[in-house]
Amino acid sequence: MATTTHEPSSRGGILGGYIRAMDVLSRYSAYLASAMFIAGVLVICQMVFVRYALGMSTSWQTEFTIFSVTGAMLMGSPYVLMTGGHVAITIVPDALGGIARTAMRLVAALFGLGFCAALAYASWVYVLEALHGDWTTGSVWNPPLWPALLPMAVGATLLSLQYVAEILRGES
């Protein structure tokens, strides 16, 4: 298990419990993301074998891989935020230090939270429309669309909740 860039929350009470719970959820989300990524890689390998070794056509593999790898990216994002693994340019906040750095990081975290919360809301609306409208992908395989959209909604929701945990942690 990878180490985080911070110690587990030593805060007590409800806020500390929330931070610890989000860290656990983000970790499990990363495990699921890993499984989704591995599934996509295995299906690509199967597709190459079927296409080039057996000379048969494929119908579902490309679409499945796109959905699983994209879903893996979205489901893994809360863990990346928690561990500080995202790309960040911190030359100005690091140069300023002190309260200015803390304020800049807080403002950036609030903007990130706002964007992710809006994405989560829109994603859930999209998932529900796809579910209730019986939308399909329209491809040869033509599976229902909502399962492919679900990782976007869940990932954006968990990312929003992890942003809240990072703000509460005070390391934003």
Secondary structure, 3 states (H helix, E strand, C coil): CCCCCCCCCCCCHHHHHHHHHHHHHHHHHHHHHHHHHHHHHHHHHHHHHHHHHCCCCCCCHHHHHHHHHHHHHHHHHHHHHHHCCCCCCCHHHHHHCHHHHHHHHHHHHHHHHHHHHHHHHHHHHHHHHHHHCCCECCCCCCCECHHHHHHHHHHHHHHHHHHHHHHHHCCC
